[in-house]
């Protein structure tokens, strides 16, 4: 009888613990709004529409991707952060795991005020790389991971449609010179290494104009 009761208590405790973990993992956009307005607003805007191309738009971004990037700005145990950025490291340090989920949900729910493609001269090159890639150079089509319209795919592939061209260009170059290295299996580093400056600028500009 005692053994049965002990097992019952153990089982009940595991259910409560599991339910508690699920509750903690569920994002609350309204709580995320408070974090956005107090911590993130200066760089990304309260609604995720940044005013400066150095800081990406987060409005409408893939929720799981935002959470992953925030997590990557934090060290894990004795291991350094996967993304090295002094400003973002300080910001992320002030937000706990639940808060990161909440703010990711808030920004993902906001409406993006998209940028536009600005270079008519490179639009065809950008379109070709986005839709077809370059078989000769071993460059896959960007659409394969980021979607034909650039909407992204959870959780590894961000939305690039409407993003600042300058920001996307900067990130591609960071992958190319390996100053950014939080891409699974070095996927983006391998691809970016095969892209010229002209190709990077063209595809970044084309992505800015996608809807």
Secondary structure, DSSP 8 states (H G I E B T S, - for coil): -HHHHHHHHHHHHHHHHHHHHHHHHS--HHHHHHHIIIIIHHHH-TTS--SSTTS---TT--HHHHHHHHHHTS-BTTB--SS--HHHHHHHHTS-HHHHHHHHHHHHTS---------GGGHHHHHHHHHT-BGGGTB--THHHH-TTS--BTTTB---TT--HHHHHHHHHHHHTTS---SGGGHHHHHHTT--HHHHHHHHHHHHT--
